Amino acid sequence: MSCPLTWCALTGVQQAILHCLYSRHSDGLVRQRHLEQIASSDEPWVVPFVVQLAGEYVLEILESIQHGLSDLSSKRSAQRLAYGDFIARNPGFFARTERRVVSYWSCYYRWKFPVLGTYPGCHLLELLRATAIDRTGRPWPRHTPPD
């Protein structure tokens, strides 16, 4: 994504802040485009914006998150630590995100993914849940129905 002239004068942190803000835009394509610029970040202040987007109904956004969180499966990565810390400190936020994933699957994608566990949003939740388990050393509650 090339930066508009006004953005080019901003520092990297300032650009990341704008990408975070635009990740809440009403247009899903705009959200996705800006998410792709921040999803691979391991900055702790970016994490809530990405986790919130994990509860989206736009399948391409879920796929972009999964692509951007490629370091999440590495046990000692900064990204895994940042997400684990955030989820461990914000269990209600993560629980709400889980419920949204299930709701959007049921409403829009049940026909395409008849088993909840095959839905990309559910796979993403499992990756995120694993980060919280790593950080807390205990099982993390599930707010999704069994497969």
Rosetta constraint file for C-alpha pairs under 8 A:
AtomPair CA 1 CA 33 HARMONIC 7.93 0.50
AtomPair CA 3 CA 7 HARMONIC 5.70 0.50
AtomPair CA 3 CA 8 HARMONIC 5.73 0.50
AtomPair CA 4 CA 8 HARMONIC 6.33 0.50
AtomPair CA 5 CA 9 HARMONIC 7.12 0.50
AtomPair CA 6 CA 10 HARMONIC 7.47 0.50
AtomPair CA 7 CA 15 HARMONIC 6.73 0.50
AtomPair CA 10 CA 14 HARMONIC 5.69 0.50
AtomPair CA 10 CA 15 HARMONIC 6.06 0.50
AtomPair CA 11 CA 15 HARMONIC 6.22 0.50
AtomPair CA 12 CA 16 HARMONIC 6.16 0.50
AtomPair CA 13 CA 17 HARMONIC 6.21 0.50
AtomPair CA 14 CA 18 HARMONIC 6.40 0.50
AtomPair CA 15 CA 19 HARMONIC 6.22 0.50
AtomPair CA 16 CA 20 HARMONIC 6.17 0.50
AtomPair CA 16 CA 37 HARMONIC 7.56 0.50
AtomPair CA 16 CA 38 HARMONIC 6.50 0.50
AtomPair CA 17 CA 21 HARMONIC 6.29 0.50
AtomPair CA 18 CA 22 HARMONIC 6.07 0.50
AtomPair CA 19 CA 23 HARMONIC 6.05 0.50
AtomPair CA 19 CA 34 HARMONIC 4.93 0.50
AtomPair CA 19 CA 35 HARMONIC 6.75 0.50
AtomPair CA 19 CA 37 HARMONIC 6.78 0.50
AtomPair CA 19 CA 38 HARMONIC 6.77 0.50
AtomPair CA 20 CA 24 HARMONIC 7.33 0.50
AtomPair CA 20 CA 34 HARMONIC 7.11 0.50
AtomPair CA 20 CA 35 HARMONIC 7.16 0.50
AtomPair CA 20 CA 38 HARMONIC 7.17 0.50
AtomPair CA 20 CA 46 HARMONIC 6.82 0.50
AtomPair CA 20 CA 49 HARMONIC 6.20 0.50
AtomPair CA 21 CA 25 HARMONIC 7.50 0.50
AtomPair CA 22 CA 30 HARMONIC 7.04 0.50
AtomPair CA 22 CA 31 HARMONIC 6.10 0.50
AtomPair CA 22 CA 34 HARMONIC 6.15 0.50
AtomPair CA 23 CA 30 HARMONIC 7.09 0.50
AtomPair CA 23 CA 31 HARMONIC 4.19 0.50
AtomPair CA 23 CA 32 HARMONIC 6.91 0.50
AtomPair CA 23 CA 33 HARMONIC 7.99 0.50
AtomPair CA 23 CA 34 HARMONIC 5.53 0.50
AtomPair CA 23 CA 35 HARMONIC 5.60 0.50
AtomPair CA 23 CA 49 HARMONIC 7.16 0.50
AtomPair CA 23 CA 53 HARMONIC 7.91 0.50
AtomPair CA 24 CA 31 HARMONIC 6.06 0.50
AtomPair CA 25 CA 30 HARMONIC 6.40 0.50
AtomPair CA 25 CA 31 HARMONIC 5.61 0.50
AtomPair CA 26 CA 30 HARMONIC 7.85 0.50
AtomPair CA 26 CA 31 HARMONIC 7.56 0.50
AtomPair CA 27 CA 31 HARMONIC 6.34 0.50
AtomPair CA 28 CA 32 HARMONIC 6.08 0.50
AtomPair CA 28 CA 58 HARMONIC 7.06 0.50
AtomPair CA 28 CA 61 HARMONIC 7.96 0.50
AtomPair CA 29 CA 33 HARMONIC 6.11 0.50
AtomPair CA 30 CA 34 HARMONIC 6.28 0.50
AtomPair CA 31 CA 35 HARMONIC 5.93 0.50
AtomPair CA 31 CA 61 HARMONIC 7.87 0.50
AtomPair CA 32 CA 36 HARMONIC 6.15 0.50
AtomPair CA 32 CA 60 HARMONIC 7.51 0.50
AtomPair CA 32 CA 61 HARMONIC 5.44 0.50
AtomPair CA 32 CA 64 HARMONIC 7.26 0.50
AtomPair CA 33 CA 37 HARMONIC 7.04 0.50
AtomPair CA 34 CA 38 HARMONIC 6.93 0.50
AtomPair CA 35 CA 39 HARMONIC 5.68 0.50
AtomPair CA 35 CA 50 HARMONIC 7.18 0.50
AtomPair CA 35 CA 61 HARMONIC 7.84 0.50
AtomPair CA 35 CA 64 HARMONIC 7.58 0.50
AtomPair CA 35 CA 65 HARMONIC 7.55 0.50
AtomPair CA 36 CA 40 HARMONIC 7.72 0.50
AtomPair CA 36 CA 64 HARMONIC 6.31 0.50
AtomPair CA 36 CA 65 HARMONIC 7.43 0.50
AtomPair CA 36 CA 68 HARMONIC 6.87 0.50
AtomPair CA 38 CA 46 HARMONIC 7.07 0.50
AtomPair CA 38 CA 50 HARMONIC 7.94 0.50
AtomPair CA 38 CA 68 HARMONIC 7.91 0.50
AtomPair CA 39 CA 50 HARMONIC 6.36 0.50
AtomPair CA 39 CA 64 HARMONIC 7.71 0.50
AtomPair CA 39 CA 65 HARMONIC 5.92 0.50
AtomPair CA 39 CA 68 HARMONIC 4.66 0.50
AtomPair CA 39 CA 69 HARMONIC 6.31 0.50
AtomPair CA 40 CA 68 HARMONIC 4.41 0.50
AtomPair CA 40 CA 69 HARMONIC 5.52 0.50
AtomPair CA 40 CA 70 HARMONIC 7.46 0.50
AtomPair CA 40 CA 71 HARMONIC 7.96 0.50
AtomPair CA 40 CA 79 HARMONIC 7.85 0.50
AtomPair CA 41 CA 46 HARMONIC 7.01 0.50
AtomPair CA 41 CA 79 HARMONIC 7.17 0.50
AtomPair CA 42 CA 46 HARMONIC 7.36 0.50
AtomPair CA 42 CA 47 HARMONIC 7.44 0.50
AtomPair CA 42 CA 78 HARMONIC 5.94 0.50
AtomPair CA 42 CA 79 HARMONIC 4.49 0.50
AtomPair CA 42 CA 82 HARMONIC 6.30 0.50
AtomPair CA 43 CA 47 HARMONIC 6.96 0.50
AtomPair CA 43 CA 79 HARMONIC 7.82 0.50
AtomPair CA 43 CA 82 HARMONIC 7.21 0.50
AtomPair CA 44 CA 82 HARMONIC 5.51 0.50
AtomPair CA 44 CA 83 HARMONIC 7.65 0.50
AtomPair CA 44 CA 86 HARMONIC 7.62 0.50
AtomPair CA 46 CA 50 HARMONIC 6.68 0.50
AtomPair CA 47 CA 51 HARMONIC 6.10 0.50
AtomPair CA 47 CA 82 HARMONIC 7.17 0.50
AtomPair CA 47 CA 83 HARMONIC 6.32 0.50
AtomPair CA 47 CA 86 HARMONIC 7.16 0.50
AtomPair CA 48 CA 52 HARMONIC 5.99 0.50
AtomPair CA 48 CA 86 HARMONIC 7.46 0.50
AtomPair CA 49 CA 53 HARMONIC 6.46 0.50
AtomPair CA 50 CA 54 HARMONIC 6.49 0.50
AtomPair CA 50 CA 65 HARMONIC 7.17 0.50
AtomPair CA 51 CA 55 HARMONIC 7.24 0.50
AtomPair CA 51 CA 94 HARMONIC 7.68 0.50
AtomPair CA 51 CA 97 HARMONIC 7.54 0.50
AtomPair CA 52 CA 56 HARMONIC 7.48 0.50
AtomPair CA 52 CA 97 HARMONIC 6.57 0.50
AtomPair CA 53 CA 61 HARMONIC 7.26 0.50
AtomPair CA 53 CA 62 HARMONIC 7.49 0.50
AtomPair CA 54 CA 61 HARMONIC 7.68 0.50
AtomPair CA 54 CA 62 HARMONIC 5.93 0.50
AtomPair CA 54 CA 65 HARMONIC 7.18 0.50
AtomPair CA 54 CA 97 HARMONIC 6.93 0.50
AtomPair CA 54 CA 101 HARMONIC 7.41 0.50
AtomPair CA 54 CA 121 HARMONIC 6.72 0.50
AtomPair CA 54 CA 124 HARMONIC 7.40 0.50
AtomPair CA 54 CA 125 HARMONIC 7.83 0.50
AtomPair CA 55 CA 97 HARMONIC 4.89 0.50
AtomPair CA 55 CA 98 HARMONIC 6.88 0.50
AtomPair CA 55 CA 100 HARMONIC 5.24 0.50
AtomPair CA 55 CA 101 HARMONIC 5.02 0.50
AtomPair CA 55 CA 121 HARMONIC 7.55 0.50
AtomPair CA 56 CA 61 HARMONIC 7.23 0.50
AtomPair CA 56 CA 62 HARMONIC 7.23 0.50
AtomPair CA 56 CA 100 HARMONIC 7.36 0.50
AtomPair CA 56 CA 101 HARMONIC 6.96 0.50
AtomPair CA 56 CA 104 HARMONIC 7.49 0.50
AtomPair CA 57 CA 101 HARMONIC 7.47 0.50
AtomPair CA 57 CA 104 HARMONIC 5.42 0.50
AtomPair CA 57 CA 105 HARMONIC 7.60 0.50
AtomPair CA 57 CA 108 HARMONIC 7.60 0.50
AtomPair CA 58 CA 62 HARMONIC 6.77 0.50
AtomPair CA 59 CA 63 HARMONIC 6.34 0.50
AtomPair CA 59 CA 120 HARMONIC 7.64 0.50
AtomPair CA 59 CA 121 HARMONIC 7.92 0.50
AtomPair CA 60 CA 64 HARMONIC 6.11 0.50
AtomPair CA 61 CA 65 HARMONIC 6.21 0.50
AtomPair CA 62 CA 66 HARMONIC 6.27 0.50
AtomPair CA 62 CA 120 HARMONIC 6.73 0.50
AtomPair CA 62 CA 121 HARMONIC 6.11 0.50
AtomPair CA 62 CA 124 HARMONIC 7.66 0.50
AtomPair CA 63 CA 67 HARMONIC 6.17 0.50
AtomPair CA 63 CA 120 HARMONIC 7.14 0.50
AtomPair CA 64 CA 68 HARMONIC 6.05 0.50
AtomPair CA 65 CA 69 HARMONIC 5.99 0.50
AtomPair CA 66 CA 70 HARMONIC 6.65 0.50
AtomPair CA 66 CA 124 HARMONIC 6.51 0.50
AtomPair CA 69 CA 79 HARMONIC 7.52 0.50
AtomPair CA 71 CA 77 HARMONIC 6.25 0.50
AtomPair CA 71 CA 79 HARMONIC 6.17 0.50
AtomPair CA 71 CA 80 HARMONIC 6.85 0.50
AtomPair CA 72 CA 77 HARMONIC 6.96 0.50
AtomPair CA 72 CA 79 HARMONIC 5.90 0.50
AtomPair CA 72 CA 80 HARMONIC 4.71 0.50
AtomPair CA 72 CA 127 HARMONIC 7.09 0.50
AtomPair CA 72 CA 128 HARMONIC 7.91 0.50
AtomPair CA 72 CA 131 HARMONIC 7.61 0.50
AtomPair CA 73 CA 80 HARMONIC 7.18 0.50
AtomPair CA 73 CA 127 HARMONIC 7.24 0.50
AtomPair CA 74 CA 80 HARMONIC 7.00 0.50
AtomPair CA 75 CA 80 HARMONIC 6.79 0.50
AtomPair CA 76 CA 80 HARMONIC 6.87 0.50
AtomPair CA 76 CA 81 HARMONIC 7.12 0.50
AtomPair CA 77 CA 81 HARMONIC 6.42 0.50
AtomPair CA 78 CA 82 HARMONIC 6.07 0.50
AtomPair CA 79 CA 83 HARMONIC 6.23 0.50
AtomPair CA 80 CA 84 HARMONIC 5.94 0.50
AtomPair CA 80 CA 131 HARMONIC 5.79 0.50
AtomPair CA 81 CA 85 HARMONIC 6.00 0.50
AtomPair CA 81 CA 131 HARMONIC 6.97 0.50
AtomPair CA 81 CA 135 HARMONIC 7.11 0.50
AtomPair CA 82 CA 86 HARMONIC 6.23 0.50
AtomPair CA 83 CA 87 HARMONIC 6.14 0.50
AtomPair CA 83 CA 128 HARMONIC 6.96 0.50
AtomPair CA 83 CA 131 HARMONIC 6.30 0.50
AtomPair CA 83 CA 132 HARMONIC 7.38 0.50
AtomPair CA 84 CA 88 HARMONIC 5.97 0.50
AtomPair CA 84 CA 128 HARMONIC 7.20 0.50
AtomPair CA 84 CA 129 HARMONIC 7.84 0.50
AtomPair CA 84 CA 130 HARMONIC 7.76 0.50
AtomPair CA 84 CA 131 HARMONIC 4.21 0.50
AtomPair CA 84 CA 132 HARMONIC 4.17 0.50
AtomPair CA 84 CA 133 HARMONIC 7.43 0.50
AtomPair CA 84 CA 134 HARMONIC 6.92 0.50
AtomPair CA 84 CA 135 HARMONIC 5.48 0.50
AtomPair CA 85 CA 89 HARMONIC 6.12 0.50
AtomPair CA 85 CA 131 HARMONIC 7.94 0.50
AtomPair CA 85 CA 132 HARMONIC 6.79 0.50
AtomPair CA 85 CA 135 HARMONIC 6.37 0.50
AtomPair CA 86 CA 90 HARMONIC 5.99 0.50
AtomPair CA 87 CA 91 HARMONIC 5.67 0.50
AtomPair CA 87 CA 93 HARMONIC 7.69 0.50
AtomPair CA 87 CA 94 HARMONIC 6.15 0.50
AtomPair CA 87 CA 128 HARMONIC 7.82 0.50
AtomPair CA 87 CA 129 HARMONIC 7.89 0.50
AtomPair CA 87 CA 131 HARMONIC 7.91 0.50
AtomPair CA 87 CA 132 HARMONIC 5.81 0.50
AtomPair CA 88 CA 132 HARMONIC 5.41 0.50
AtomPair CA 88 CA 135 HARMONIC 7.11 0.50
AtomPair CA 88 CA 136 HARMONIC 6.82 0.50
AtomPair CA 90 CA 94 HARMONIC 6.51 0.50
AtomPair CA 91 CA 95 HARMONIC 6.05 0.50
AtomPair CA 92 CA 96 HARMONIC 6.16 0.50
AtomPair CA 93 CA 97 HARMONIC 6.29 0.50
AtomPair CA 94 CA 98 HARMONIC 6.19 0.50
AtomPair CA 95 CA 99 HARMONIC 6.33 0.50
AtomPair CA 95 CA 142 HARMONIC 7.75 0.50
AtomPair CA 95 CA 143 HARMONIC 6.02 0.50
AtomPair CA 96 CA 100 HARMONIC 6.25 0.50
AtomPair CA 97 CA 101 HARMONIC 6.25 0.50
AtomPair CA 98 CA 102 HARMONIC 6.42 0.50
AtomPair CA 98 CA 125 HARMONIC 6.93 0.50
AtomPair CA 98 CA 143 HARMONIC 6.03 0.50
AtomPair CA 98 CA 144 HARMONIC 6.47 0.50
AtomPair CA 99 CA 103 HARMONIC 6.10 0.50
AtomPair CA 99 CA 143 HARMONIC 6.41 0.50
AtomPair CA 99 CA 144 HARMONIC 6.61 0.50
AtomPair CA 100 CA 104 HARMONIC 6.06 0.50
AtomPair CA 101 CA 105 HARMONIC 6.07 0.50
AtomPair CA 101 CA 121 HARMONIC 6.03 0.50
AtomPair CA 101 CA 122 HARMONIC 6.97 0.50
AtomPair CA 102 CA 106 HARMONIC 6.08 0.50
AtomPair CA 102 CA 116 HARMONIC 7.63 0.50
AtomPair CA 102 CA 122 HARMONIC 7.78 0.50
AtomPair CA 102 CA 144 HARMONIC 6.56 0.50
AtomPair CA 103 CA 107 HARMONIC 6.11 0.50
AtomPair CA 104 CA 108 HARMONIC 5.71 0.50
AtomPair CA 104 CA 109 HARMONIC 7.07 0.50
AtomPair CA 105 CA 109 HARMONIC 4.69 0.50
AtomPair CA 105 CA 110 HARMONIC 5.57 0.50
AtomPair CA 105 CA 116 HARMONIC 7.28 0.50
AtomPair CA 105 CA 119 HARMONIC 7.18 0.50
AtomPair CA 105 CA 121 HARMONIC 7.97 0.50
AtomPair CA 106 CA 110 HARMONIC 5.06 0.50
AtomPair CA 109 CA 113 HARMONIC 5.94 0.50
AtomPair CA 109 CA 114 HARMONIC 7.88 0.50
AtomPair CA 109 CA 119 HARMONIC 7.79 0.50
AtomPair CA 110 CA 114 HARMONIC 4.98 0.50
AtomPair CA 110 CA 115 HARMONIC 7.41 0.50
AtomPair CA 110 CA 116 HARMONIC 7.47 0.50
AtomPair CA 113 CA 118 HARMONIC 5.97 0.50
AtomPair CA 113 CA 119 HARMONIC 5.59 0.50
AtomPair CA 114 CA 118 HARMONIC 7.73 0.50
AtomPair CA 115 CA 119 HARMONIC 7.23 0.50
AtomPair CA 115 CA 147 HARMONIC 6.49 0.50
AtomPair CA 116 CA 122 HARMONIC 6.76 0.50
AtomPair CA 116 CA 147 HARMONIC 6.04 0.50
AtomPair CA 117 CA 122 HARMONIC 5.67 0.50
AtomPair CA 117 CA 123 HARMONIC 6.70 0.50
AtomPair CA 117 CA 147 HARMONIC 6.03 0.50
AtomPair CA 118 CA 122 HARMONIC 7.02 0.50
AtomPair CA 118 CA 123 HARMONIC 7.12 0.50
AtomPair CA 119 CA 123 HARMONIC 6.64 0.50
AtomPair CA 120 CA 124 HARMONIC 6.23 0.50
AtomPair CA 121 CA 125 HARMONIC 6.25 0.50
AtomPair CA 122 CA 126 HARMONIC 6.36 0.50
AtomPair CA 123 CA 127 HARMONIC 6.51 0.50
AtomPair CA 124 CA 128 HARMONIC 6.29 0.50
AtomPair CA 125 CA 129 HARMONIC 5.91 0.50
AtomPair CA 126 CA 130 HARMONIC 6.14 0.50
AtomPair CA 127 CA 131 HARMONIC 6.69 0.50
AtomPair CA 128 CA 132 HARMONIC 6.75 0.50
AtomPair CA 129 CA 133 HARMONIC 6.33 0.50
AtomPair CA 129 CA 140 HARMONIC 6.55 0.50
AtomPair CA 130 CA 134 HARMONIC 6.20 0.50
AtomPair CA 131 CA 135 HARMONIC 6.32 0.50
AtomPair CA 132 CA 136 HARMONIC 6.06 0.50
AtomPair CA 132 CA 140 HARMONIC 6.81 0.50
AtomPair CA 133 CA 137 HARMONIC 5.34 0.50
AtomPair CA 133 CA 138 HARMONIC 5.49 0.50
AtomPair CA 133 CA 139 HARMONIC 5.70 0.50
AtomPair CA 133 CA 140 HARMONIC 5.82 0.50
AtomPair CA 134 CA 138 HARMONIC 7.71 0.50
